[in-house]
Amino acid sequence: MNRQIWTRRNFNNNNPKSYPCPTCNVGILDLNRILTKITPTGKEMEYYNYDNGIEHLFSGILQCKNADCKELVTISGQCLKDIVFGKELPDGQLIEDRYSDYFPKYFYPNLRLFHLSDKVPTNVAEQINLSFSNYFDDLSSCANRIRHSIELILDDLKAPKWKKTNGGNIHKFKVLHRRIQHYGKRNKNIANHLLALKIIGNEGSHIGNLQTDDILDAYEILEQLIEFAYIKKTKRIAELAKEIVVLNKPRTKK
């Protein structure tokens, strides 16, 4: 995941960031056209010379620059337009510069903050993708979807939902935290990733407690968790390097 692309959830002056295409994951989305219209609130702001931007709504079309894809993506949200004064001319006249700050709320198809491998179970991928769709509009919902996805990951990893007590009784885990801790006896690395995601996910239940960086932290951890749990490229490459070192020659020479 390229965190820098997603740190700001807005863009300026009809210049969207380098959003990756959600379909081909290769091309960059380019602004095809955009329409803005002042809201009734914006008209009131304009009348009173409100100095923090005049409220508009906007909608537009983005298109993938990859010639083999050319996917179209709709975008909509809020736009704050304003006039700022630039440099002063020798005669004392101030040059006006029109400024627009766009706050997208919805994309369709939704953007994907990182690529989801086909190896990820469908139900897990669906929850993560729903989380992506909430990123620009509702961070709390975004976090809740992430939390749900880790419950599904635990199910897929066959993590027990109960344990036997010393007396031989069955004790069902009533909270997610205990289930993750118990799974840590099998795989501590994955359990640590799951616990971190659970902590951030729980904050989604408290409206206003989450910041953009919290969700981006979660996505970076989630992406790495998927690598460990499903793709396992890191483990395979580590084993590959170890084999070559033990052989002390390229594998093709053994």
Sequence and secondary structure as in RCSB ss.txt:
>XXXX:A:sequence
MNRQIWTRRNFNNNNPKSYPCPTCNVGILDLNRILTKITPTGKEMEYYNYDNGIEHLFSGILQCKNADCKELVTI
SGQCLKDIVFGKELPDGQLIEDRYSDYFPKYFYPNLRLFHLSDKVPTNVAEQINLSFSNYFDDLSSCANRIRHSI
ELILDDLKAPKWKKTNGGNIHKFKVLHRRIQHYGKRNKNIANHLLALKIIGNEGSHIGNLQTDDILDAYEILEQL
IEFAYIKKTKRIAELAKEIVVLNKPRTKK
>XXXX:A:secstr
  HHHHS S EETTB    B TTTSSSBEEEEEEEEEE HHHHHHHHTT TT EEEEEEEEEEE  TTT  EEEE
EEEEEEEEEEEEE TTS EEEEEEEEEEEEEEES   SS   TTS HHHHHHHHHHHHHTTT HHHHHHHHHHHH
HHHHHHTT  SEEE TTS EEE  SHHHHHHHHTTT HHHHHHHHHHHHHHHHTTSTT   HHHHHHHHHHHHHH
HIIIII HHHHHHHHHHHHHHHTS GGG 
